[in-house]
Amino acid sequence: MGVDAGSTQLKPYVSAGIGPVIGSGDGVRAGSGGASVGTGTQGTVGGHVGGGVDVHLARSWSIGAGLGYNWMAEFSDPIGERDNHSGIHVQLTVGWLFGRGR
C-alpha cells in the first residue's frame, strides 16, 4: 500500500549536481619583487550532494530546511585568501508555489 505524495504536507528531497565553479576577485599582491594590483577570474569544476525537507503550509506556501556539501577542485591561484571553497551548506527556505495545482 503506497502513500499518495500529494496528500502529505511533508516533502523530503535529495539533491545532487555537478558543473562549473567560477571565481572572481581583485586586490593587491605584495612580494619581494614589489606590489601589483589586479582583477582575476578563474574556473574549475565542482559538485553538490545533499537533502532536506519542505513543509507545505498552504496551497501556495512552504518552508524548508536542507543540508549538503559543496565540493570543488582547487583554483590554480587563490581567490581571496583561499584556493578551495568547499564546505557544508545549510539552508532555511520560504517558498511560494505558483500554478493552479490539481
C-alpha positions as CSV (number, residue, x, y, z in Angstrom):
1,M,0.0,0.0,0.0
2,G,1.6,3.3,-1.1
3,V,1.2,6.8,0.3
4,D,-0.2,9.5,-2.0
5,A,2.6,12.1,-2.2
6,G,0.0,14.8,-2.9
7,S,-1.8,14.2,0.4
8,T,1.1,14.8,2.8
9,Q,2.5,18.2,3.8
10,L,6.0,16.8,4.4
11,K,8.1,16.6,1.2
12,P,11.6,15.2,1.7
13,Y,14.1,15.5,-1.2
14,V,17.7,14.6,-2.2
15,S,19.8,16.8,-4.4
16,A,23.0,16.3,-6.5
17,G,24.7,18.3,-9.2
18,I,28.0,18.9,-11.0
19,G,29.1,21.8,-13.0
20,P,31.4,24.8,-13.4
21,V,32.6,26.9,-10.5
22,I,33.7,30.5,-11.4
23,G,35.5,32.7,-9.0
24,S,36.5,36.4,-9.4
25,G,38.5,38.6,-7.2
26,D,40.5,41.8,-7.1
27,G,43.2,43.1,-4.8
28,V,46.8,43.9,-4.1
29,R,49.6,41.3,-4.0
30,A,52.8,42.2,-2.4
31,G,56.0,40.3,-2.7
32,S,59.8,40.6,-2.8
33,G,59.6,42.0,-6.4
34,G,57.1,44.7,-5.5
35,A,53.3,45.1,-5.4
36,S,50.7,44.6,-8.1
37,V,47.0,45.4,-8.3
38,G,44.7,43.3,-10.4
39,T,41.5,41.6,-11.1
40,G,41.2,37.9,-11.9
41,T,38.6,35.3,-12.9
42,Q,39.1,31.6,-12.8
43,G,37.1,28.5,-13.4
44,T,37.2,24.9,-12.2
45,V,34.7,22.1,-11.6
46,G,32.6,21.4,-8.6
47,G,29.6,19.5,-7.3
48,H,26.9,19.3,-4.6
49,V,25.2,16.5,-2.7
50,G,22.5,17.0,0.0
51,G,19.0,16.6,1.1
52,G,16.3,18.2,3.1
53,V,12.6,18.6,3.7
54,D,9.9,21.1,2.6
55,V,6.7,21.5,4.7
56,H,3.7,22.7,2.7
57,L,1.8,25.1,5.0
58,A,-0.9,26.0,2.5
59,R,-1.5,25.5,-1.2
60,S,0.8,28.4,-2.1
61,W,3.4,28.5,0.7
62,S,6.1,26.2,2.1
63,I,9.1,26.3,4.5
64,G,12.1,24.1,4.3
65,A,15.4,23.1,5.7
66,G,18.3,21.4,3.9
67,L,21.9,20.2,4.5
68,G,24.5,19.4,1.9
69,Y,28.2,19.5,0.9
70,N,29.6,21.6,-1.8
71,W,32.8,20.3,-3.4
72,M,35.2,22.0,-5.9
73,A,38.6,21.4,-7.4
74,E,41.1,23.9,-6.3
75,F,41.6,27.2,-8.3
76,S,45.1,27.5,-9.8
77,D,45.6,30.7,-7.9
78,P,43.8,31.8,-4.7
79,I,40.6,33.8,-4.9
80,G,40.6,35.9,-1.8
81,E,42.9,34.1,0.6
82,R,42.0,30.5,-0.4
83,D,42.2,28.4,-3.5
84,N,39.4,26.0,-2.4
85,H,36.0,27.0,-1.1
86,S,34.4,23.5,-0.5
87,G,32.3,23.1,2.6
88,I,29.0,22.3,4.3
89,H,25.9,24.1,3.0
90,V,22.9,24.7,5.4
91,Q,19.8,26.4,4.2
92,L,16.4,27.5,5.5
93,T,13.8,28.4,2.8
94,V,10.5,30.0,2.4
95,G,8.7,29.1,-0.9
96,W,5.8,30.4,-2.9
97,L,4.2,27.8,-5.1
98,F,2.6,29.1,-8.2
99,G,0.1,27.4,-10.5
100,R,-3.3,26.0,-10.0
101,G,-2.3,22.6,-8.7
102,R,-4.7,19.7,-9.0
